[in-house]
């Protein structure tokens, strides 16, 4: 199921070893490297491949986020 933000960048074939090749355009857009880990999530019959990024790269990605009131007092132990 595609939405307005979906972009089809190619069709891949599942090999007999259940492997797929990520199209070059996608690899370049996401700056994927050989050996990089990719998280696989299945939700509602859709397979999502999410590149795992090093912690150094994640530093500051929630900068400015207000962490107050993230959960109710009842949730705290």
C-alpha positions as CSV (number, residue, x, y, z in Angstrom):
1,X,0.0,0.0,0.0
2,X,1.5,3.3,-1.1
3,X,0.8,6.7,0.3
4,X,1.6,10.2,-0.9
5,X,5.1,10.1,0.5
6,X,5.9,6.7,-1.0
7,X,8.5,6.5,-3.8
8,X,8.9,3.3,-5.8
9,X,12.7,3.1,-6.5
10,X,12.7,-0.4,-8.1
11,X,11.5,-3.9,-7.9
12,X,13.7,-6.6,-6.5
13,X,13.6,-10.4,-6.8
14,X,13.9,-12.7,-3.8
15,X,16.7,-15.2,-4.5
16,X,16.5,-18.9,-3.7
17,X,18.5,-18.1,-0.6
18,X,15.9,-15.4,0.4
19,X,18.3,-12.6,-0.4
20,X,17.4,-9.3,-2.1
21,X,19.7,-6.7,-3.7
22,X,19.0,-3.1,-2.6
23,X,18.9,-0.9,-5.8
24,X,21.9,1.3,-6.3
25,X,19.8,4.5,-6.1
26,X,18.4,3.5,-2.7
27,X,21.9,2.6,-1.4
28,X,23.2,6.0,-2.6
29,X,20.3,8.0,-1.2
30,X,20.6,6.3,2.2
31,X,24.4,6.1,2.2
32,X,24.4,2.4,2.8
33,X,27.7,0.6,3.1
34,X,28.6,-3.1,2.7
35,X,28.4,-5.0,6.0
36,X,26.0,-2.4,7.5
37,X,23.3,-3.8,9.8
38,X,19.7,-3.4,8.7
39,X,16.7,-3.9,11.0
40,X,13.9,-5.9,9.4
41,X,10.4,-5.2,10.7
42,X,7.1,-6.8,9.5
43,X,4.0,-4.9,10.2
44,X,0.6,-5.5,8.6
45,X,2.1,-7.7,5.8
46,X,4.7,-5.0,4.9
47,X,8.4,-5.6,5.3
48,X,10.4,-2.5,6.4
49,X,14.2,-2.4,6.1
50,X,15.6,0.2,8.4
51,X,19.4,1.0,8.4
52,X,20.9,0.7,11.8
53,X,23.0,3.8,12.5
54,X,26.0,4.1,14.8
55,X,25.2,5.8,18.1
56,X,27.7,8.6,17.2
57,X,25.4,9.5,14.3
58,X,22.3,9.6,16.5
59,X,23.8,12.1,18.9
60,X,21.6,15.2,19.2
61,X,18.8,13.9,17.0
62,X,16.2,14.8,19.6
63,X,17.8,18.1,20.5
64,X,15.3,20.5,22.0
65,X,12.7,17.8,22.7
66,X,10.7,18.5,25.8
67,X,11.0,15.4,28.0
68,X,8.5,16.6,30.7
69,X,5.2,14.8,30.8
70,X,6.3,11.9,28.6
71,X,4.4,9.5,30.8
72,X,2.0,9.6,33.7
73,X,3.2,9.4,37.3
74,X,1.4,6.1,37.6
75,X,3.8,4.5,35.1
76,X,6.8,5.3,37.2
77,X,8.2,2.6,39.5
